[in-house]
């Protein structure tokens, strides 16, 4: 499957559609209560948002970068936000391509470390990030004390 990665605005229709699909899936896994600690991501704090498109141009994976000011995590850190692969894209390599695109964008911004939070009911995400070189770290920021959160990080080479 040929995949292309595109930078889009947070409010681009494909980005909105994929994030809505992610929310529906998370609600199925965790219930519809607010299951995300911390500040909800927005166009104001996620300056980089990417979508991966298949050879027909259909957007099927998304993810963004939110710069962080968390001294405990070090300098030049960003958080991966709203990483989501539509079910039909899973196992195709599209999510890995998008993740590499986020890493490249981070490097171009001088980011030296990426962190992320995923949930205890997402073993598929844990396997994915681990396979892609992300290591488990202690809960950080708004996730400290969350019984549903798992956090990961990867140091980027420049």
DRENMARPA-188533 format. One line per field, with one value per residue: residue number from 0; x, y, z of N, C-alpha, C in turn. Coordinates in nm, 4 decimals. Example, Ala and Ser with C-alpha at 12.3 -4.5 7.8 and 13.67 -1.06 7.14 Angstrom:
BEGIN
seq = (0	1)
n.east = (1.3190	1.2850)
n.north = (-0.5690	-0.2250)
n.up = (0.7800	0.7080)
ca.east = (1.2300	1.3670)
ca.north = (-0.4500	-0.1060)
ca.up = (0.7800	0.7140)
c.east = (1.3200	1.2900)
c.north = (-0.3300	0.0030)
c.up = (0.7800	0.7870)
END
This chain:
BEGIN
seq = (0	1	2	3	4	5	6	7	8	9	10	11	12	13	14	15	16	17	18	19	20	21	22	23	24	25	26	27	28	29	30	31	32	33	34	35	36	37	38	39	40	41	42	43	44	45	46	47	48	49	50	51	52	53	54	55	56	57	58	59	60	61	62	63	64	65	66	67	68	69	70	71	72	73	74	75	76	77	78	79	80	81	82	83	84	85	86	87	88	89	90	91	92	93	94	95	96	97	98	99	100	101	102	103	104	105	106	107	108	109	110	111	112	113	114	115	116	117	118	119	120	121	122	123	124	125	126	127	128	129	130	131	132	133	134	135	136	137	138	139	140	141	142	143	144	145	146	147	148	149	150	151	152	153	154	155	156	157)
n.east = (0.0848	0.0727	0.1727	0.1277	0.2422	0.1006	0.1083	-0.1370	-0.3901	-0.5133	-0.7913	-0.8628	-1.0768	-1.0311	-0.8635	-1.0302	-1.2314	-1.0889	-0.9998	-1.2464	-1.3319	-1.1375	-1.2069	-1.4589	-1.3814	-1.2195	-1.4102	-1.5633	-1.3817	-1.3181	-1.5458	-1.7878	-1.7292	-1.5203	-1.2122	-0.9617	-0.6943	-0.5850	-0.5100	-0.7182	-0.6179	-0.5656	-0.5932	-0.4451	-0.2373	-0.1213	0.0832	0.1729	0.0280	-0.0363	-0.1511	-0.1848	-0.2189	-0.3726	-0.3056	-0.5231	-0.5811	-0.7218	-0.7526	-0.6154	-0.4672	-0.3627	-0.1904	-0.0336	0.1895	0.2652	0.4332	0.6074	0.6413	0.7805	0.9757	1.0774	1.0970	1.2999	1.4769	1.3511	1.1206	0.8444	0.5015	0.3325	0.0210	-0.3146	-0.2693	-0.3771	-0.4984	-0.7097	-0.9180	-0.8947	-0.6450	-0.4611	-0.1802	-0.0744	0.1490	0.1161	0.0735	0.3232	0.4700	0.3551	0.4276	0.7067	0.7122	0.6176	0.8315	1.0371	0.9401	0.9520	1.2297	1.3082	1.2156	1.3820	1.3293	1.4192	1.3286	1.0552	0.7439	0.4637	0.1256	-0.0685	-0.3364	-0.4344	-0.6140	-0.5389	-0.3675	-0.2735	-0.1731	0.0343	0.2020	0.2650	0.4033	0.6182	0.7432	0.8266	1.0357	0.9900	1.0102	0.8847	0.8018	0.7934	0.4706	0.3811	0.3347	-0.0031	-0.0850	0.0095	-0.0724	-0.2929	-0.4899	-0.5422	-0.3508	-0.0564	0.2793	0.5230	0.8456	1.0825	1.4085	1.5330	1.7587	1.9671)
n.north = (-0.1174	0.2109	0.4882	0.8244	1.1086	1.3917	1.7274	1.8937	2.1362	2.1592	2.1728	2.0638	1.8774	1.5965	1.5483	1.6152	1.4231	1.1797	1.2131	1.2172	0.9560	0.8248	0.9102	0.7876	0.5183	0.5107	0.5742	0.3414	0.1598	0.2605	0.3717	0.6395	0.8467	1.1236	1.0413	1.1367	1.2707	1.6039	1.8842	1.9339	1.8686	2.1165	2.3369	2.5499	2.4526	2.2386	2.2470	2.1025	1.8781	1.5718	1.3697	1.0435	0.9169	0.6767	0.5048	0.5805	0.8252	0.8461	0.9516	0.7935	0.7624	0.9541	1.2125	1.4272	1.6905	1.8261	2.0754	2.0651	2.1962	2.0671	2.0357	1.8051	1.6216	1.7011	1.9160	2.0583	1.8982	1.7215	1.6206	1.3447	1.3623	1.2572	1.0392	0.8108	0.5265	0.4235	0.1327	-0.0217	0.0482	-0.0578	-0.2586	-0.2201	-0.0648	0.2035	0.3564	0.3435	0.4802	0.7354	0.7944	0.8058	1.0310	1.2240	1.2162	1.3114	1.5729	1.6700	1.6643	1.8597	2.0826	2.1077	1.9460	1.7102	1.4937	1.2741	1.2220	1.0337	0.9459	0.6640	0.4286	0.1890	0.0067	-0.0326	-0.2352	-0.2881	-0.0412	-0.0099	-0.2238	-0.1378	0.1140	0.0268	-0.1532	0.0358	0.1604	0.3101	0.3603	0.2556	0.4993	0.6793	0.8041	1.1291	1.4883	1.5802	1.3204	1.1891	0.9816	0.8762	0.5970	0.4807	0.5404	0.4987	0.5757	0.6697	0.7137	0.8453	0.9115	1.1330	1.1156	1.3544)
n.up = (0.0000	-0.0968	0.0843	0.1736	0.3503	0.4958	0.6029	0.7818	0.8726	1.2082	1.2099	0.9668	0.7543	0.7278	0.9457	1.1596	1.1231	1.1632	1.4287	1.5589	1.5112	1.6591	1.9165	1.9449	1.9439	2.1744	2.3672	2.3521	2.4572	2.7135	2.8239	2.8201	2.9893	3.0840	2.9928	2.9662	3.1191	3.1969	2.9765	2.7051	2.3758	2.1161	1.8301	1.9117	2.0709	1.9445	1.7122	1.4951	1.2792	1.1313	0.8568	0.7229	0.4018	0.1905	-0.1253	-0.2756	-0.1814	0.0523	0.3837	0.6614	0.8926	1.1716	1.3589	1.6016	1.7240	2.0348	2.1845	2.4960	2.8267	3.0544	3.3069	3.4366	3.2353	3.0749	2.8390	2.5297	2.4461	2.3126	2.2967	2.1657	2.0232	1.9780	1.8081	1.5802	1.4129	1.1617	1.1706	0.9290	0.8419	1.0096	1.0675	0.8169	0.7923	0.7695	1.0016	1.1250	0.9342	0.9567	1.2204	1.1962	1.0339	1.2179	1.3966	1.2319	1.1810	1.4423	1.4912	1.3046	1.4301	1.6391	1.8518	2.0920	2.2280	2.2354	2.3910	2.5138	2.5948	2.6515	2.6905	2.9455	2.8435	2.5864	2.4515	2.1965	2.1079	2.2912	2.2171	1.9570	1.9958	2.1524	1.9771	1.7916	1.9154	2.1471	2.4952	2.8123	3.0562	3.3721	3.4771	3.3713	3.4142	3.3733	3.3851	3.6051	3.8658	3.7379	3.6913	3.4524	3.2664	3.0645	3.0034	2.7583	2.5994	2.3635	2.2735	2.0376	1.7668	1.6178)
ca.east = (0.0000	0.1480	0.1272	0.1903	0.2207	0.0704	0.0838	-0.2663	-0.4370	-0.5871	-0.9335	-0.8856	-1.1874	-0.9810	-0.8122	-1.1476	-1.2977	-1.0084	-1.0028	-1.3792	-1.3308	-1.0568	-1.2863	-1.5607	-1.3141	-1.1789	-1.5324	-1.5996	-1.2866	-1.3102	-1.6705	-1.7983	-1.6829	-1.3964	-1.1030	-0.8336	-0.6498	-0.5081	-0.5645	-0.7593	-0.5405	-0.6380	-0.5083	-0.3582	-0.1194	-0.0707	0.1169	0.2022	-0.0666	-0.0134	-0.2362	-0.1314	-0.3197	-0.3424	-0.2819	-0.6444	-0.5954	-0.8045	-0.6808	-0.6428	-0.3898	-0.3321	-0.1181	0.0214	0.2943	0.2399	0.5521	0.5828	0.7308	0.7801	1.1179	1.1167	1.1177	1.4164	1.4546	1.3168	1.0334	0.7085	0.4142	0.2517	-0.1206	-0.4183	-0.2216	-0.4869	-0.5047	-0.8390	-0.9009	-0.8504	-0.5047	-0.3755	-0.1025	-0.0301	0.2703	0.0817	0.0940	0.4684	0.5129	0.3137	0.5104	0.8371	0.6889	0.6149	0.9686	1.1103	0.8917	1.0064	1.3725	1.3213	1.1819	1.4789	1.2824	1.5135	1.2634	0.9097	0.6755	0.3236	0.0429	-0.1714	-0.4144	-0.4213	-0.7038	-0.4916	-0.2463	-0.2257	-0.0910	0.1567	0.2869	0.3107	0.5059	0.7356	0.8078	0.8839	1.1492	0.9497	1.0268	0.7970	0.8566	0.6937	0.3661	0.4280	0.2362	-0.1412	-0.1116	0.0538	-0.1843	-0.3991	-0.4889	-0.5664	-0.2467	0.0783	0.3561	0.6386	0.9323	1.1902	1.5051	1.5554	1.8924	1.9548)
ca.north = (0.0000	0.3350	0.5830	0.9556	1.1824	1.5312	1.8170	1.9598	2.2148	2.0863	2.1709	2.0029	1.7811	1.4605	1.5442	1.6157	1.2923	1.0752	1.2326	1.1755	0.8089	0.7857	0.9326	0.6815	0.3939	0.5218	0.5652	0.1995	0.0886	0.3148	0.4342	0.7747	0.9472	1.1894	0.9492	1.1975	1.3732	1.7138	1.9825	1.8762	1.9295	2.2048	2.4028	2.6450	2.3919	2.1287	2.3183	2.0087	1.7678	1.4978	1.2572	0.9504	0.8825	0.5597	0.5361	0.6412	0.9577	0.8392	0.9721	0.6770	0.7695	1.0923	1.2363	1.5608	1.7206	1.9350	2.1080	2.0618	2.2614	1.9786	2.0281	1.6686	1.5436	1.7536	2.0271	2.0284	1.7808	1.7351	1.5071	1.2965	1.3723	1.2135	0.9380	0.7173	0.4558	0.3610	-0.0132	-0.0785	0.0853	-0.1276	-0.3670	-0.1865	0.0162	0.3448	0.4222	0.3574	0.5884	0.8617	0.8164	0.8545	1.1686	1.3072	1.2238	1.4028	1.7082	1.7079	1.6957	1.9863	2.1879	2.1045	1.8585	1.6006	1.3800	1.2644	1.1465	1.0094	0.8714	0.5768	0.3760	0.0499	-0.0759	-0.0244	-0.3157	-0.2755	0.0795	-0.0387	-0.3064	-0.0541	0.2083	-0.0500	-0.2001	0.1515	0.2124	0.3906	0.2873	0.2981	0.5967	0.7120	0.8977	1.2675	1.5944	1.5551	1.1765	1.1374	0.9361	0.8174	0.4504	0.4344	0.5911	0.4439	0.6760	0.6206	0.8188	0.8083	1.0176	1.1449	1.1536	1.4680)
ca.up = (0.0000	-0.1013	0.1854	0.1721	0.4746	0.4676	0.7160	0.7654	0.9863	1.3107	1.1756	0.8354	0.7625	0.7516	1.0828	1.2470	1.1083	1.2276	1.5741	1.6046	1.5111	1.7742	2.0376	1.9520	1.9828	2.3148	2.4475	2.3578	2.5432	2.8494	2.8654	2.7648	3.0847	3.0414	3.0248	2.9323	3.2135	3.1403	2.8843	2.5772	2.2675	2.0249	1.7297	1.9808	2.1335	1.8611	1.5892	1.3860	1.2691	1.0076	0.8182	0.6235	0.3017	0.1092	-0.2664	-0.3304	-0.1219	0.1732	0.5099	0.7454	1.0164	1.2072	1.4830	1.6125	1.8209	2.1294	2.2634	2.6403	2.9206	3.1711	3.3435	3.4731	3.1128	3.0046	2.7453	2.3900	2.4499	2.2603	2.3224	2.0541	2.0573	1.8836	1.7139	1.5578	1.2845	1.1344	1.1738	0.8009	0.8199	1.1061	1.0103	0.6811	0.7963	0.7585	1.1310	1.1432	0.8448	1.0150	1.3386	1.1461	0.9907	1.3379	1.4478	1.1428	1.2096	1.5729	1.4725	1.2327	1.5261	1.7482	1.9597	2.1136	2.2931	2.2223	2.4949	2.4821	2.6890	2.5967	2.8017	2.9879	2.7607	2.4487	2.4371	2.0592	2.1039	2.3682	2.1298	1.8464	2.0393	2.1954	1.8542	1.7231	1.9910	2.2618	2.6206	2.9215	3.1507	3.4751	3.4385	3.3787	3.3997	3.4146	3.3926	3.7347	3.9471	3.6569	3.6895	3.3152	3.1767	3.0486	2.9307	2.6829	2.5459	2.2716	2.2467	1.8938	1.7222	1.5267)
c.east = (0.0890	0.0888	0.2009	0.1510	0.2038	0.0514	-0.0449	-0.2953	-0.5150	-0.7342	-0.9618	-0.9900	-1.1388	-0.9289	-0.9281	-1.2160	-1.2211	-1.0079	-1.1389	-1.3889	-1.2494	-1.1383	-1.3933	-1.4985	-1.2723	-1.2995	-1.5776	-1.5095	-1.2949	-1.4432	-1.6709	-1.7635	-1.5545	-1.2798	-0.9677	-0.7965	-0.5816	-0.5852	-0.5963	-0.6800	-0.6277	-0.5394	-0.4096	-0.2312	-0.0651	-0.0371	0.1480	0.0983	-0.0506	-0.1251	-0.1603	-0.2465	-0.2757	-0.3294	-0.4038	-0.6693	-0.6786	-0.7179	-0.7185	-0.5660	-0.3641	-0.2509	-0.0574	0.1287	0.2539	0.3685	0.5166	0.6846	0.7195	0.9246	1.1646	1.1462	1.2411	1.3776	1.4136	1.2365	0.8990	0.6330	0.3393	0.1068	-0.2064	-0.3666	-0.3323	-0.4754	-0.6433	-0.8190	-0.8484	-0.7038	-0.4088	-0.3085	-0.0490	0.1030	0.2423	0.1054	0.2429	0.5224	0.4756	0.3986	0.6495	0.8247	0.6842	0.7551	1.0526	1.0694	0.9510	1.1533	1.3900	1.2900	1.2804	1.4353	1.3777	1.4507	1.1135	0.8558	0.5311	0.2574	-0.0525	-0.2401	-0.3955	-0.5100	-0.6642	-0.3613	-0.1887	-0.1361	0.0407	0.2524	0.3463	0.4240	0.6329	0.8137	0.8796	0.9924	1.1151	0.9565	0.9326	0.8718	0.7527	0.5891	0.4165	0.3101	0.1000	-0.1732	-0.0691	-0.0694	-0.2982	-0.3855	-0.5047	-0.4527	-0.1182	0.1548	0.4830	0.7189	1.0343	1.2797	1.5356	1.7017	1.8757	2.0263)
c.north = (0.1233	0.4356	0.7147	1.0277	1.3297	1.6080	1.8922	2.0466	2.1246	2.0700	2.1168	1.8914	1.6388	1.4446	1.5358	1.4789	1.1822	1.0905	1.1923	1.0233	0.7576	0.7986	0.8251	0.5507	0.3975	0.5148	0.4203	0.1238	0.1315	0.3652	0.5792	0.8830	1.0087	1.1031	1.0064	1.3018	1.4873	1.7997	1.9160	1.9458	2.0143	2.2621	2.4979	2.5820	2.2695	2.1888	2.2293	1.8980	1.7041	1.3971	1.1726	0.9126	0.7583	0.6016	0.5977	0.7807	0.9614	0.8559	0.8605	0.6745	0.9174	1.0975	1.3740	1.5714	1.8410	1.9613	2.1140	2.1454	2.1844	1.9578	1.8865	1.5817	1.5889	1.8685	1.9734	1.8987	1.8160	1.6061	1.4716	1.2957	1.3234	1.1229	0.8330	0.6574	0.3938	0.2093	-0.0731	-0.0463	0.0074	-0.2471	-0.3386	-0.1129	0.1649	0.4195	0.4418	0.4688	0.7242	0.8943	0.8654	0.9983	1.2641	1.3234	1.3184	1.5475	1.7568	1.7463	1.8318	2.1053	2.1932	2.0226	1.7400	1.4773	1.3880	1.1788	1.1279	0.9364	0.7869	0.5129	0.2278	-0.0439	-0.0711	-0.1055	-0.3111	-0.1519	0.0575	-0.1212	-0.2233	0.0370	0.1371	-0.0995	-0.0861	0.2216	0.3025	0.3033	0.3437	0.3939	0.6181	0.8094	1.0401	1.3638	1.5566	1.4072	1.1154	1.1039	0.8738	0.6659	0.3951	0.4672	0.5096	0.5450	0.6147	0.7385	0.7589	0.9306	1.0162	1.1790	1.2612	1.4409)
c.up = (0.0000	-0.0040	0.1664	0.3000	0.4395	0.5979	0.6860	0.8875	1.0812	1.2710	1.0352	0.8508	0.7908	0.8944	1.1823	1.2430	1.1796	1.3797	1.6315	1.6097	1.6297	1.9027	2.0538	1.9980	2.1295	2.4079	2.4596	2.4539	2.6896	2.9043	2.8206	2.8663	3.0318	3.0874	2.9874	3.0378	3.1383	3.0433	2.7502	2.4654	2.1755	1.9230	1.7954	2.0364	2.0597	1.7245	1.4696	1.3906	1.1324	0.9839	0.7168	0.5317	0.2254	-0.0371	-0.3339	-0.2718	0.0047	0.2977	0.6061	0.8757	1.0441	1.3351	1.4821	1.7178	1.9041	2.2067	2.4120	2.7145	3.0520	3.2124	3.3784	3.3511	3.0350	2.9136	2.6089	2.3780	2.3865	2.2884	2.1944	2.1001	1.9408	1.7722	1.7023	1.4198	1.2709	1.1290	1.0438	0.7709	0.9092	1.0404	0.8707	0.6772	0.7901	0.8898	1.1582	1.0548	0.9029	1.1383	1.2994	1.0958	1.1090	1.3961	1.3627	1.1667	1.3423	1.5608	1.4050	1.3225	1.6433	1.8673	1.9707	2.1778	2.2699	2.3355	2.4511	2.5962	2.6084	2.7160	2.8266	2.9057	2.6133	2.4311	2.2961	2.0448	2.1778	2.2830	2.0170	1.8901	2.0844	2.0741	1.7809	1.8057	2.1076	2.3869	2.7267	3.0136	3.2604	3.4203	3.4607	3.3707	3.4540	3.4304	3.5259	3.8175	3.8690	3.6539	3.5481	3.2195	3.1819	2.9648	2.8720	2.6317	2.4497	2.2532	2.0986	1.8667	1.6171	1.3980)
END
